[in-house]
Amino acid sequence: MTTEPDTSTWKQTPDGIPIPPPSPYDVLYEAVDGIARITLNRPLVLNAINRNVTRLLDAALDKAEADDDVRAVILTGAGRAFSAGGDLWASLYPDNDPAPDSIDVQMRIWSFPKPVIAAVRGHAVGQGCELAGVCDLTIASDNARFGEIQIRHGFGIPVLITPFLTNQKLAKEVVMLGEVITADDAHRMGLVNRVVPDDQLEDAANEMARKLAALPPSVVGLNKRLVNMVYEQMGLIDAVRYRDNEALRELSQAEDAVGIGRQRVREEQGWAAFKRERDRGYEETAD
């Protein structure tokens, strides 16, 4: 029997939705038979990413890297989503404790010495889409949904990985339209490797991880590094660090009246009103 959490002490959005406070269990880690499983564990908010999640994810990667028995890593999300992206309600629980930059953690996965598989069900949008993208391999449930929807919020791209996963036209479609993309379309676009029935997601990820774990680790690591090197020579690192580019600084830091208005709706009226404003013109929305 699943016990409903006691939300009586939780802070709430303006429209009364309780938001869970940071917890030491926001990211879970286990390692069995050479495979580490890292689970984003904030299912009530679709595993939205805040400083605490970033901090704990980095610590989980430390464990996987230090364990010589671990040969492959599976990254997934608890509940019905991989991750709905950045936590828009993080300010309800101010967190000034030391934490790595979220870009640094995502790029750590990109360059991680062991292969990382994203196992995605439900929404993987915004930072969640990019988190799946920086993993070496991505397996999606047939109910998975991807997208760089932060443009609807008035936000820039957190981690510019999409242009390196797909072609120019499709990359612009993803990052400029901000649509939610089905698993099959994400596969067609090159955002994921495979799509499987939802009830087969864990088995498919485990099977792939077991194959990787059975291979000579030094060669797996070398081949990952070689592929990464090709994309880095194409400018991937500079692209991801575009905020450091002075020629782009004015654009990337510019205030946008539409985006500011939508954030004001969120802050004053709450999540439901914000979603209505954010998703005008879109048939499908992310929770």
N, C-alpha and C positions, 0 to 999 in steps of 0.2 A: 504494500500500500504506500502510495506517495503522500508524504506529509506536506501540506501547504506551508510556505514560510510565514512567519509572523512579521507582517509589514507595518505593525503599529508604530514603530520608531523610525521608519524610513522617511526620508524627505520626498516630497511630491512635486510633480509638475504643476503649473497653474491650473490645469484641468483635472487634477486629482490622481494622476497615475503615480503609484509608488515606485521609486528608483532605488535599487539595492545599493548599500554602501560598499566601499572597497573591502575585499576579503582576502586573506592569505590563500584561499582556495579558488581564486578567480582564474588560475591556470593550474591544471593538474599534470602530473608527470608520472609515468611508469615505464619501466624497461623490462622486457621479457624476451628471452631467446634472441638476443642481438638486435631487437627492434625497440626503439624508444617511441612512446606515444605521448604527444603533447596536446592537451585539450584546453581550448579556451572555454571557460566555465562560468559564463554569466548568461545562462539561457533565458532568463526573464527579460533581458534587454537585448536579445539576439546577439550576445557576445560582443557588444560594443566595446571598442578599445579605448581605454583611458590610461593614465600614467601607471596605475597599479598593474594593469594587464601587461603593459610594455615592460615594466620592471620584472614581473614574474616570468614573462616569456623569455627574456634575456637570461634569467637565472636557470630556466629549464634547458636552454641551449647550452649553458655552462655545463650542466650535468651530462648532457648527451655527448658533448665534446670531450669531457674528461674521462668518460667511461670507455675503456678500450674494447669492451665486449659489444658496445653498440656499433652496429654497422650501417643502420638506416634509421630514419626518423619519419614518423607520420604526424602531421599537424592537422588537427580537426577541431570542430566546435561541438559543444554539448547542446542537446536539444534539437530544435528544428532549423537551426541556421549555423553556417560557418562563422560569419561575422557581418553585422550590419554597418561596419565601418567605425569611424570615430564617434566617441560618446558625446553627443550634443548636450548632455545633462551633467557632464563632469564637474561643472562649476558648483553643483549642489553640495559636493564634498571636496572642498579645497584640499589640494595635495601638493605640498611643497617639499616633500622628501626627495632625495636624489633619485633620479631615474634617467635611463639612457634616452636619447632622442629616438623617436619612433622610426625615422628614416634609417638611422644607424642599425637598429634591430632588424628591420626588413632587409637591409643590404648585408647584414651578417648572415641571414639565411641564404641569400644569393651566393655568398662566397663560403658558406659553411663547408668544412672539410669532408662531411659525410652527406650522402644524398638525402634530400627532404622531399617527401610526398605530401601534397595537400589532398585531403579527403573531404570533399565539399558536398554538403546537402543544404537545401534551403538557400537563403540569401548570402551572397558574397559580394557586397557592394562597397563602393568607396575604398577605404583602406582595406576592407576585407577582400575585395577583388584584387587589389595589388598584393596583398599578403599571399593569396593563392598564386599570383603571377610570379612572384620571386622564388617560389619553390621550384625544384628541378622538374617535378612531374605533378600533374594535377588530374585527379580522378573525380568526376562529378556524378552525383546522383541524378537521375532523370528529373528530379524536382528542383534541382539547383537553379539559381538565378544569379546572374552576374551583372555588373554595370558600374560605371564611373558616375554615379548619380549626384556627386557633390556639386556639380555645376548648377543643379537645381537649387542648392542651398546658397549659392553665391560664393563657393569656395573654389580655390585652385586645386590642381592635382597633387595629392600628397607625395606619391612615389611614381615617377613617370616611367613605368615599365611597359605599358600597353603597346607603344609603337615598336617595341622590340619583340613582341609576341605575335604580331599580325602585320598586315601590309599597311601602306600609307592611307589608302581610302578607308579601310575598315577601322584603323586607329582613330581617324578623325570622326568617324561615325560613333565610335564608343565614347570618346572623351568630349565631343562637342554636343552631341544630342542628349547624353545622359539617360539613355533608355535602359530599361531592365531587359536583360538578354537571357533567353532560355538556354538550357544546357546544350541542346542540339545546335543552336546557333553559335554558342560559345565554342563548341567543338569545330564547327565549320570555320570559324574565324581564327582558330589557332590558340584560343585562350585556355583550352583544356586538352589533355591527351585522349581521355576516354570518357564515355558516358555509360553508366550501368544502372540497372533497376535499383531503386532506393534500398531494398532489402539485401542487396548484394554489395553495397558500398564498402562496408568494413572488410568483407572477405576479399574484395578486389584490391583494396589498399594493402592488406596483409600479404596477399600473394605477391604483389609487386615488391613489397619491402623484403620478403623472404628471398626473392631472387637476387635483389641487390646485396643483401647480407651474405649470400652464399658466394658472391664473386670476390676475387682478390681485391681487397680494399684500396691498395695503393693505385691500382689501375683504374678503379671506379673514380677515385679522387682526381687522378690525372685527367681522365676523359672529361669529367665535369669542368675542371679548370681550363682545359683546352677550348671547350665550347664557350665558356664564359669569356675567355680571352678574345675570341672573335668578336663578340658583341661589345666588349669593353673597348676594343680598337675601333669599333664603329661609333664610339662616343657615349656608351651607356652611362658611365659614371658621371660625366659632365651633364648629361641630360637629367639624371636623377637629382643632381645637385644644382638644378637650374636657378634656384634662389640665390646662389652665389654669383650668378652672372649679372654684372652691372648693367648690361644692355637690356636685361629683362626685369631688372629690379622695379622700375616704375610701374610696369604692367602687373607684375606679380603682387605688388603691395597696394595697388590702386583700390580705393573704396568703390563699391558698386551699389548704387541706390536701390536696385531691385533686391540684391542679396541682403542689404542692411534691413530693408523693409520686411523681408521674410523672417530674418532672425528676430526682429522686433515682435512679429506675430507669435513666434515660438515662445519668447520670453514672457510676453504679456497674456497670451491666450492659451498656450499649451500645445501639446503634441498634435491633437486632432486638427485644430485650426491650421497649424503649420503644415501638416501633410496636405490638407486641401489646397492651401496656397502654393506649396512647393510643386504639387503634382498636377496642376491645371494643365490640360492638354495631353496627359498621359493616361492610358487605359489601365495599366498595371502599376502598382506602387509597392515599395518596400515598407514593411512595418517599422 
